[in-house]
Amino acid sequence: QVQLVESGGGLVQAGGSLRLSCAASGTTAGSHVMGWYRQAPGKQRELVASITSGGTTSYAESVKGRFTISRDNAKNTVYLQMNSLKPEDTAVYYCNRVLLTLSWGQGTQVTVSS
């Protein structure tokens, strides 16, 4: 069965960095557009970054220039490098296929303090 496991979150000060990882088990992610999403308390889940099988990336305006999405198809893993973090980035971060989503994983908590 396909599972998505996010990791790498934590508590950091504003201006700090984190690197999130998303491991896909039971299948390969290389043939799908993959994305990172986040959901803050009381808010809807939003797509913050995506990457195609060919490596083309896109970002929400709120994170452009600060976040970088990448993938290692051989390892079935998608990454999100987050730099210059702001308190507004505080949320639970999830990964998933952008088209025909899989069941959501548990996500990983990112908390940015002032």
C-alpha positions as CSV (number, residue, x, y, z in Angstrom):
1,Q,0.0,0.0,0.0
2,V,1.3,3.5,-0.9
3,Q,2.2,5.7,2.1
4,L,3.6,9.2,2.4
5,V,5.8,9.9,5.4
6,E,6.9,13.5,6.0
7,S,9.8,14.4,8.3
8,G,12.2,17.2,9.2
9,G,9.9,19.6,10.9
10,G,10.7,21.3,14.2
11,L,10.9,24.6,16.1
12,V,13.1,27.3,14.7
13,Q,13.6,31.0,15.1
14,A,12.6,33.5,12.5
15,G,15.3,33.6,9.8
16,G,16.3,30.0,10.3
17,S,16.1,27.1,8.0
18,L,14.6,23.6,7.8
19,R,14.8,20.8,5.3
20,L,11.7,18.6,5.0
21,S,11.7,15.2,3.5
22,C,8.8,13.2,2.0
23,A,9.3,9.5,1.6
24,A,6.9,7.5,-0.6
25,S,6.7,3.8,0.0
26,G,5.0,1.2,-2.1
27,T,5.4,3.1,-5.3
28,T,7.6,5.5,-7.2
29,A,7.0,9.2,-7.3
30,G,9.0,9.9,-10.4
31,S,6.2,9.8,-12.9
32,H,3.9,12.2,-10.9
33,V,3.8,15.9,-10.2
34,M,4.6,16.2,-6.5
35,G,3.8,19.0,-4.2
36,W,4.3,20.3,-0.7
37,Y,1.2,21.6,1.1
38,R,0.7,23.3,4.5
39,Q,-2.2,23.9,6.8
40,A,-2.2,26.3,9.7
41,P,-4.8,26.1,12.5
42,G,-8.2,27.3,11.3
43,K,-7.1,27.6,7.7
44,Q,-7.4,25.5,4.6
45,R,-4.6,23.4,3.2
46,E,-2.7,25.3,0.6
47,L,-0.1,24.2,-2.0
48,V,3.2,26.0,-1.5
49,A,5.4,24.2,-4.0
50,S,5.3,21.6,-6.8
51,I,7.7,19.8,-9.0
52,T,7.2,17.8,-12.2
53,S,8.8,14.6,-13.2
54,G,11.2,16.6,-15.3
55,G,12.2,19.0,-12.5
56,T,10.1,22.0,-13.4
57,T,9.1,23.8,-10.2
58,S,6.5,26.3,-9.1
59,Y,5.9,28.2,-5.9
60,A,3.3,30.2,-4.1
61,E,4.1,33.8,-4.0
62,S,4.4,33.8,-0.3
63,V,7.3,31.4,-0.3
64,K,9.0,32.2,-3.7
65,G,12.7,33.0,-3.2
66,R,12.8,31.3,0.2
67,F,11.7,27.7,-0.4
68,T,13.1,25.2,-2.9
69,I,11.5,21.9,-3.8
70,S,13.5,19.1,-5.2
71,R,13.2,15.4,-5.8
72,D,15.3,12.3,-5.9
73,N,13.3,9.8,-8.0
74,A,15.8,6.9,-7.3
75,K,15.0,7.3,-3.6
76,N,11.3,8.1,-4.1
77,T,11.8,11.2,-2.0
78,V,10.7,14.8,-2.3
79,Y,12.4,17.6,-0.4
80,L,11.5,21.1,0.7
81,Q,14.4,23.4,1.7
82,M,13.0,26.3,3.7
83,N,15.1,29.3,4.3
84,S,14.5,32.7,5.9
85,L,11.6,31.3,7.8
86,K,8.9,33.6,9.1
87,P,6.3,33.1,11.8
88,E,3.6,33.0,9.1
89,D,5.2,29.8,7.8
90,T,4.1,28.0,11.0
91,A,1.9,25.1,9.9
92,V,1.7,21.3,9.4
93,Y,3.4,20.5,6.2
94,Y,2.3,17.6,3.9
95,C,3.4,16.1,0.7
96,N,1.2,14.5,-2.0
97,R,0.7,14.1,-5.7
98,V,-0.8,17.2,-7.2
99,L,-3.0,15.2,-9.6
100,L,-4.9,12.3,-8.2
101,T,-3.8,12.7,-4.6
102,L,-3.0,9.8,-2.4
103,S,-4.2,9.4,1.2
104,W,-2.7,12.2,3.3
105,G,0.0,11.4,5.7
106,Q,0.5,12.7,9.2
107,G,2.5,15.7,8.1
108,T,5.3,17.3,9.9
109,Q,5.0,20.3,12.2
110,V,6.9,23.5,11.5
111,T,6.9,26.2,14.1
112,V,8.7,29.5,13.6
113,S,9.1,31.7,16.6
114,S,9.6,35.5,16.5
